[in-house]
Amino acid sequence: METRNAEKGAAVEHYAPASAEQGSLSVEEVTAAHGFPQITGTEGNGSGEPIVTTADELEASQKGRFAYFKTKDFYIVLVLGQVLALCITSTNTFSSLLVAQGTSIPAFQTFFNYVLLNIVYTGFTLYRYGFRRWCRLILKDGWKYIILSFLDVQGNYFTVLAYRYTTILSAQLINFFAIVMVVIISFLFLHVRYHITQIVGILICIGGVGILIASDHITGASNPMNPISKGDQVKGDLFALLGAACYGISNVTEEFLVSKRPLYEVVGQLGFWGMIWNGAQAGIFDKKSFQTATWNGKVGGYLTGYTLILALFYSLAPLMFRLASAAFFNISLLTGNFWGVCIGVKVFHLHIHWMYPIAFVCIVGGLLVYFVGRKILGEARKPWLGKNQEGGVAGVGTARRKVVRSDVVV
């Protein structure tokens, strides 16, 4: 884990004023009353619109344990999750193909992704804000994005590095530890309280991954193009776990930021600072690997494919964070193990064990259970934004957008 231009014009993101029931309190005062952190530099996000209905009234319009299943958001989130899973599986495949060609450049490999994100989204941010306001953004909120980009760069670095020592199937299991990190951090710092069905759904998804692990153990599945020793595989798995920890923290941080700021700003800043972090890291750690790497047409093609698909992933993931959560984002990626084997059948000549379809059904079943009992706003209603989401931005995919515009689809 979306078209940013959709946020231009009628869909321009903005802050809406506090609801009438909160009197003359400002957005900052209302948010502070809830005890949640407030991001600075919010000026210029739009003139604001009065709410047309409260969040409680909106959720009371449809009742029942399966209310969320009757919304378009549910199907959008479900499909979006699988698109993101396919994206991450595709980038994993390209990483394995590069290693098979003798090219393992963990930091440099993702550099072009940040460059592309910076060109597209920072360029659009400059168009929307102007140079002076963009500079004020850097001065006031830059430190938040520096931290976000550092975590993201390290997540990418250690994940790609893991492919030097472990198999594609093992490396994809990093999503499990990322889920643990996301749930703990969201609970402690964002005041997210998980319903029993959400916990059960997560456990069912993890059970599905357990079936995949059992299948791999039975078949001894590995990448035949890159044989791995047991010692190296342990090292690779540790790198994958470290990458997962960084991903988990960065996912929660990004969910918090995109709930309060325009998507193009967040992704643009991620690309801008990520490009700097990644470039410096590549120069330090990948210098020797860069010199000994294989460079040919295939490698160029793999790098291009990796960059384009990863950029698409970065463009769609923030929408998932708004419509659902970092937790659902990560459990959706667990199906990537199944898609990875489907791709591996053609690319790496792997075989689909009979347990894989069972695992896939189990994971998808867990995704469905996760939303049982959720109201029509689902996880789009963030607990840190206030009762009517007055602390957030009314952008595409947010609950605040539906509070101020009851007729919108997403």
N, C-alpha and C positions, 0 to 999 in steps of 0.2 A: 508489500500500500503504500473528467472534470475539466471544464473549459474555463479558464480564468476570465476570458472576455465576457463571459455570461454575467460577470459582476459589474460590468460597465453599464451605464444608462440606468434602466429601471431597476437593475439588481445591484446598484452600487451600495456597498456596505456602509452602515452608519450606526451611530449610537442613538437609541431612542430615549426620550426623557423618562423620568420616573412616573409611575402611574399616579392617577389622581388620588388614590387612597393613601399615598405616601406624602401628600401635601406638598410643601415647598422644598422638600429635601432634594439635594442634588444627587446625581448618580454616585459620586464618590462617598457622600454621607450615607446613602442607603446601603452601598456595598460594605462600607466600614462597619455598619451596624450588624451585618451578618458575620463579621469576623474573617472575611476572605481577603487575600492579597489583591491590591489594585495596581494595574499596569499604568505607567505614565505615558505621556505623549499621545493622548487620545484626541487632541484637537483636530478638527477638519474632517471627521469621518462622516459628515453629513449633517443636515439640519435637524434630523430626528423626526419621528412620527409618533402621534399618540397611539396607545394600544387600543385595539378594537374589541378585544376580549381578554380576560385574564387567563393565565396558564391553567388555573384550576377549572375555570369554566370550559375551556377548550378540551381538557381531558375528561370532564364530566359528560361531554356530549356523546361519548361512546363508552359503555361499560362492559365488563366481562373480562375473564382471564385471557381471552384471545383477541382483545380489542386492537392490539398493535398489528396482529396478523391481517387485519382488514384494511390497513393503510397502504398507500403506495410506497411509503418510506421503507416498510419492511422488505418488500421485494427489491427495491433499489439497493438497500444495504446488503441483502443476501447475494445479489448478482455482483455488486461492486466488490464484495469480499473475495469472490472467486476470480474476478478479473485481476485483483491485486495478487492473489495467490499464484496465478499463471505468470504474472509479471516477475515476481520474485523467483519463481521456479526457472523461468527463462534466463534471468541473470545468473542464477546458480549454474545452469547448463553452460552458458558462455564462459563462466569462470573455469569450469572443468575442462572445457575445450582449449582454453588458453594454456592451462597447465599441461595438457597433453601435447601441446605444440612446443613446450619448453619455455613458456612465457608466464612467469609468476611475479607480477608487479603490483602488490596489494594496494599501495597508496596511489600510484600513478594511474592505475586502472580506473579509479572513480573520479579522477581529477576533471575529466572532460564533462562528466555529469554535472558537477558544480558550476563549471564554466557555462554550460548550456542553460542551466537554471538561472544563473546570474544574468545572462544576456536577455533572456525572455522576461523574467519576473522583476528584476531590478529595473530593467528598461521600462516596463509598464508602470512600476511604482514611481519612477521619475516623471513619467508622463502624467500620472494622476496627481502627484504631490508637488512637483516642481523641485528644483535642486535645493533651495533653502530649507524647505520643510523636510526633505530627505536627510539633509545634514543634521537638522534638529532631532530627527528620529535616531540617527546614529549616536548622537551625544546623550540622549535621554534613555533610550531603550537598547542601545547597541550591546551592552553587557549581557542582556538576556539572550540575545541571538548568538553572541560569541560562545556562551555556554552550550546552547542547543546545538550549534554547528560542531563544536568540539566533540560532544558525545556522539553525534551522528557520524562524524568522520572516523572516530575510533571504532564504532560499530561496524562500519563498512570495511575498515582496514583489517580488523581481526577476523571478520567473517571471510573475507577474500583470502587472507593468510591461511585460514584453516584448510582451504582447498589444496594447499601445498602438501598437507600432511594427512588428510582424512578423505573419506569418500563423499560423494554428493548426497547420498542418503543420510549419512551420519550428520553432516553439516546442516541439513535441513531441520534436524531436531533441535536447533538452537531456539526455535519458537517456543518450546516448552518452558525454558528458563525465563524467557522474556515475559511470558504470561505471569509467572510468579512475581517478577519484579514489578510489573504494571499493577497487579492487584494490590500488592503491599503498599506501593507508593501512592496510588490513588486513594486507598483507604486512610492512610496516615496524613497526607498533605492536602488532598482535595476534598476530603470529607465525603467520599463516595461510600455509600452503604449498599452492599450487594444483597439482593433478594435470594432466597433459598433456591429458586429455580435457576438463577444465574450461576450459583455455585455448582449445582448439579449439572448444568449444561457444560460448564468448564471441565468438570471431572469426567463427563462422558466423552468430551473431545480428547482429553488426555488419555482416556482408556482406548480410544481409537488409535492414538499414536503408539500406545503400548502394543497393540496388535501389529502395527507396522514394524516395531522393533523386534517383536517375536518372529515375524516373517523373515526379516533380514538375518536374524540369528540362525534360523533354520536353514535358509538358503545360502548363507554366507555371502550375501549380496555386497558387491563392491564395484568400483569403476574399473573394468578390465583394461582401459586405456592408461590407467595410472595406478599400478599395484601399490598397495600401502602396507608397510610393516606394522606390527601391533604397537611398537614403541612410538612410531610416528603418528599412528592413529590416536593414541592417547593425547599426544601433544596437540594434534589438530582439534580434538574434541574440547580441550581446555581453551584453545583460542576461540572456538565457536561459542563456548559458554561466556567468555569475557565479552565477545561481540554482542551476545544476547543481552547481557547486563546493560551495556551501553545503549543498545536499542530500546530496552524497556524504559530506562530513565528518559531518553530523548522522546519516546512516543508520548509519555505522559506530559512532558514539558510542552511538546508541540500541540497536544490536545488543549492544554490550558491557554496557549498563546492564540491559536486560531479561533477560540471561542470569544476572544476579546479584540482581535485585530483582523483586518482584511487578509484574505488568503494570499493574494499576490504580494503583500508586504512580508508575510512570514516566510513564504517560499523564496522570495527574492533575497531576504536577509540570510536565509539558510544557505542559498547558493553563493552569496557574496562572501560571507565569512568562511563557509566551507571550502571555497576555492583557495582562500589564503592558508587555512589550516592544512588542507590536503596538499597544496603545492609545497609548503615547507616540509611536511612529513615525507613527501615523495623524494625531495632533494636530499634528505638525511638518510632515510632507510632503504630507498629503492635504487640508489645510485649504482651499486654493484649489480643488482638484479637487472637493472635496465641495460647495462652494458653486455651482460651475458644472455639476455633474452633473445628469442628467435623473432625475427621481423620478416614477415612475408604477407602475401595477399590475404591468406586465411586469417592471420592474426589481426590485420587491419579490419577485416570484415567482422570478426568476433568482437573487437573493441567498439566498433560502430554500433553493432546490434545491442551490446551491453549498455552503452551510453543512452541510446534512444529509449530502450525499454525501461531503464532505471529512471530516466527523466519522466516518463509517463507514470511510473509508480509514485514518484515524488509529487506529481501533479494531482493524482487521485487520492492519495492517502489522507491529506487534510480534510477532504470532504467526508471521508469515513469517520474521522475524529469528531466531526460536527454532528453527523447524522447518528452515530453510535458512540463508540468510545475506543480508547486505546486497548482495552481488554478484548472487546469483540473483534477489533482489527487483528489482534494477534492470534486469537483462536480461529479466525477465518483463514489465516495463512497456514494452518496445520494441514489443510487439504493439499497444500503444495507438495507434500510428500507423495501423494497419489499421482498428481499431475507430473511430478518429477519422474516417476517410474514410467508413466505413459510416454513421456518424451524420451526417456532413457531406452525404451524398447527399440526405437528407431536410431537414436544417436549412439548409445553406448552398448547396444545389443543386450540389454537387461531382459529379464523375464518377469512377467507379472505373476506373483504367487497368488493362489486362490484366496489368501487372507486379505489381500489389498482391497478388493471391492468391499469386503465386510468392514474394514477399517474406515474406508471412505464414507460408507453409509452411517457408520457410528459417529463420525465427526460431524457430518451434516445434521444428523439427528440431535447432536449436542448443541449445534447452532440454533436449531428450532426451539429446543427446550429453554435455551438462554433467555428467550423473549416471552416465554409464557408468564402471564400475570402483569406484563408491562402495559401501561396506558398508551394512548395514541401518540404522544410525543416521544415515547420510548426513552432512549438515552440521550436524545438531543437536548433534553432539559437538564442542564448542568447544575449541580447543587451549589457551586461556588459563585454563581452569577446572580443569585437572589430569586425571590418568589416568582417574579415575572421576567426573569432573565435580564433585568435592567442594567446589570453590570457587564453585559456582553454586547457584541456587535450583531446587527440585524442583517446578516449575510446569508448567502445560499447555504442551505442545510441546517441552519440554526433554529432553535425553538423560538427565539426572540423574533425572527422573521415572521413566523406564523402568528405570533401574538399581535404584531402590528399590521400584518397583512393576512387575514384569515383565508384569502382565496388562492394563496400560492400553493404550488404543488410540492416544491422542495425548498 
